[in-house]
Each structure stands twice: as structure tokens, then as C-alpha cells.
Amino acid sequence: MNEAEKRLLALLTEKLSSMAGEIHNLTKRVQFLEEKLGETQHLTQKVDNMVAQFKQKRDEQANANIPSSLRIHGVPYVEGEKLKHIFNNLCLSLNHTPAPAIKEIYRMNLNKNLRHSIVDPIIMVKLELVRPF
């Protein structure tokens, strides 16, 4: 019986020693993966920042190519006119609804030499820039 206990104890010791070695190897692998996870998270954050900067620059460039002012010719001048109303009606008649947001709208001043001209002053419209994306 003593011999059986020794064999059983030796077998258990061998198994426990083997398990300890495997646990040690697994611990090393987990530590390695945790280090790599930290590096990956850092790189992911860098990529996210770069993507955000790229999108911002893309939007800025897209907006730079969008005309932000209009010149409207041929609209007769009427005393007390409401230029925003005229612009909205023009957009409606061109089936461009809703009308773009207006930042500023005004008529060019008549040149003193052209006061008796039959040409009406130009309407200048500055539009709000809206991000297309």
C-alpha cells in the first residue's frame, strides 16, 4: 500500500508539475497578448485621429469648391422690395426647394453715372456653407 501511495504521489506530482509548466507558458502568452493589445489600442486611436483629420480636410476642400455667392441679373428694382422673398420665389420657380440658406443678400449700389440706366442693379447673394457630407 505504501508503494502504491508513492507511485500515486509521484504521478500526481508529475501531473501538477506539468500543469504548472503549462500555466507558466499560458501566463507568458497572456502577458504578451496584453502588451500587444495595448499597442493595438494605441495604433487604433492614432488611425481614428488620422481618419477624423482626413474627413475634416476632405470636407474643407469640398466646401472650398462649392460656390458661396451668386449674382442675379435682370430682376427689376422695386422700392421697398424684400430680396429674401424674391430669392425664395426664384428658387421655387426653378424647382430648387428648399432654397439655400442665405448669409447675406443685397443689391449693388447704382453708380452715379448709371442712375438713369435702364439696367437694374445686380442682386448679390452670399450663401451659408453647408457641409455636403
One Martini backbone bead per residue (centre of mass of N, CA, C, O) as a GRO file, in nm:
protein
  133
    1MET     BB    1   0.058   0.064  -0.019
    2ASN     BB    2   0.299   0.250  -0.008
    3GLU     BB    3   0.377   0.219  -0.304
    4ALA     BB    4   0.113   0.326  -0.424
    5GLU     BB    5   0.136   0.605  -0.299
    6LYS     BB    6   0.402   0.684  -0.436
    7ARG     BB    7   0.304   0.657  -0.726
    8LEU     BB    8   0.065   0.851  -0.698
    9LEU     BB    9   0.238   1.092  -0.603
   10ALA     BB   10   0.422   1.101  -0.851
   11LEU     BB   11   0.198   1.140  -1.057
   12LEU     BB   12   0.084   1.404  -0.935
   13THR     BB   13   0.347   1.563  -0.945
   14GLU     BB   14   0.383   1.548  -1.247
   15LYS     BB   15   0.114   1.680  -1.324
   16LEU     BB   16   0.156   1.944  -1.164
   17SER     BB   17   0.415   2.023  -1.308
   18SER     BB   18   0.293   2.034  -1.590
   19MET     BB   19   0.074   2.244  -1.521
   20ALA     BB   20   0.268   2.466  -1.430
   21GLY     BB   21   0.407   2.495  -1.704
   22GLU     BB   22   0.152   2.569  -1.862
   23ILE     BB   23   0.076   2.815  -1.692
   24HIS     BB   24   0.333   2.969  -1.749
   25ASN     BB   25   0.295   2.982  -2.058
   26LEU     BB   26   0.018   3.122  -2.048
   27THR     BB   27   0.112   3.375  -1.897
   28LYS     BB   28   0.305   3.471  -2.115
   29ARG     BB   29   0.094   3.494  -2.341
   30VAL     BB   30  -0.093   3.696  -2.198
   31GLN     BB   31   0.116   3.920  -2.165
   32PHE     BB   32   0.174   3.953  -2.463
   33LEU     BB   33  -0.121   4.019  -2.547
   34GLU     BB   34  -0.152   4.269  -2.366
   35GLU     BB   35   0.068   4.433  -2.501
   36LYS     BB   36  -0.053   4.422  -2.788
   37LEU     BB   37  -0.320   4.556  -2.714
   38GLY     BB   38  -0.204   4.828  -2.636
   39GLU     BB   39  -0.078   4.886  -2.913
   40THR     BB   40  -0.339   4.858  -3.077
   41GLN     BB   41  -0.497   5.083  -2.936
   42HIS     BB   42  -0.300   5.306  -3.010
   43LEU     BB   43  -0.320   5.269  -3.319
   44THR     BB   44  -0.624   5.307  -3.341
   45GLN     BB   45  -0.626   5.598  -3.238
   46LYS     BB   46  -0.446   5.712  -3.460
   47VAL     BB   47  -0.629   5.635  -3.696
   48ASP     BB   48  -0.879   5.788  -3.603
   49ASN     BB   49  -0.745   6.067  -3.612
   50MET     BB   50  -0.669   6.059  -3.913
   51VAL     BB   51  -0.956   6.025  -4.020
   52ALA     BB   52  -1.069   6.286  -3.902
   53GLN     BB   53  -0.872   6.474  -4.052
   54PHE     BB   54  -0.946   6.385  -4.335
   55LYS     BB   55  -1.247   6.461  -4.325
   56GLN     BB   56  -1.203   6.758  -4.269
   57LYS     BB   57  -1.038   6.819  -4.526
   58ARG     BB   58  -1.247   6.719  -4.725
   59ASP     BB   59  -1.467   6.920  -4.645
   60GLU     BB   60  -1.305   7.177  -4.699
   61GLN     BB   61  -1.257   7.118  -5.001
   62ALA     BB   62  -1.551   7.091  -5.081
   63ASN     BB   63  -1.628   7.382  -4.987
   64ALA     BB   64  -1.425   7.532  -5.174
   65ASN     BB   65  -1.599   7.426  -5.441
   66ILE     BB   66  -1.834   7.591  -5.334
   67PRO     BB   67  -2.045   7.812  -5.409
   68SER     BB   68  -2.118   8.129  -5.209
   69SER     BB   69  -2.209   8.307  -5.463
   70LEU     BB   70  -2.440   8.537  -5.619
   71ARG     BB   71  -2.561   8.664  -5.940
   72ILE     BB   72  -2.841   8.872  -6.012
   73HIS     BB   73  -3.004   8.931  -6.311
   74GLY     BB   74  -3.297   9.110  -6.419
   75VAL     BB   75  -3.418   9.239  -6.160
   76PRO     BB   76  -3.641   9.448  -6.081
   77TYR     BB   77  -3.669   9.744  -5.927
   78VAL     BB   78  -3.826   9.792  -5.601
   79GLU     BB   79  -3.967   9.963  -5.377
   80GLY     BB   80  -3.938   9.774  -5.083
   81GLU     BB   81  -3.798   9.524  -5.125
   82LYS     BB   82  -3.767   9.157  -5.080
   83LEU     BB   83  -3.501   8.966  -5.138
   84LYS     BB   84  -3.567   8.695  -5.003
   85HIS     BB   85  -3.835   8.658  -5.148
   86ILE     BB   86  -3.723   8.662  -5.434
   87PHE     BB   87  -3.528   8.423  -5.400
   88ASN     BB   88  -3.736   8.209  -5.316
   89ASN     BB   89  -3.907   8.233  -5.577
   90LEU     BB   90  -3.682   8.158  -5.771
   91CYS     BB   91  -3.628   7.876  -5.655
   92LEU     BB   92  -3.916   7.772  -5.695
   93SER     BB   93  -3.923   7.815  -6.011
   94LEU     BB   94  -3.655   7.609  -6.023
   95ASN     BB   95  -3.698   7.363  -5.826
   96HIS     BB   96  -3.536   7.476  -5.551
   97THR     BB   97  -3.601   7.274  -5.283
   98PRO     BB   98  -3.486   7.427  -5.067
   99ALA     BB   99  -3.356   7.706  -5.007
  100PRO     BB  100  -3.081   7.842  -4.952
  101ALA     BB  101  -2.887   7.966  -4.721
  102ILE     BB  102  -2.863   8.297  -4.608
  103LYS     BB  103  -2.625   8.538  -4.523
  104GLU     BB  104  -2.649   8.747  -4.774
  105ILE     BB  105  -2.844   9.033  -4.912
  106TYR     BB  106  -2.803   9.248  -5.208
  107ARG     BB  107  -2.770   9.549  -5.371
  108MET     BB  108  -2.617   9.716  -5.586
  109ASN     BB  109  -2.495  10.007  -5.639
  110LEU     BB  110  -2.542  10.281  -5.806
  111ASN     BB  111  -2.401  10.450  -6.030
  112LYS     BB  112  -2.402  10.777  -6.093
  113ASN     BB  113  -2.386  10.737  -6.412
  114LEU     BB  114  -2.632  10.496  -6.394
  115ARG     BB  115  -2.913  10.608  -6.284
  116HIS     BB  116  -3.044  10.619  -6.596
  117SER     BB  117  -3.051  10.331  -6.632
  118ILE     BB  118  -3.209  10.028  -6.754
  119VAL     BB  119  -3.032   9.881  -6.555
  120ASP     BB  120  -3.042   9.675  -6.304
  121PRO     BB  121  -2.929   9.591  -6.021
  122ILE     BB  122  -2.750   9.369  -5.864
  123ILE     BB  123  -2.785   9.063  -5.696
  124MET     BB  124  -2.642   8.968  -5.390
  125VAL     BB  125  -2.546   8.629  -5.281
  126LYS     BB  126  -2.477   8.485  -4.966
  127LEU     BB  127  -2.393   8.171  -4.861
  128GLU     BB  128  -2.422   7.912  -4.672
  129LEU     BB  129  -2.223   7.668  -4.558
  130VAL     BB  130  -2.268   7.325  -4.643
  131ARG     BB  131  -2.217   7.015  -4.566
  132PRO     BB  132  -2.214   6.740  -4.792
  133PHE     BB  133  -2.149   6.498  -4.554
   0.00000   0.00000   0.00000
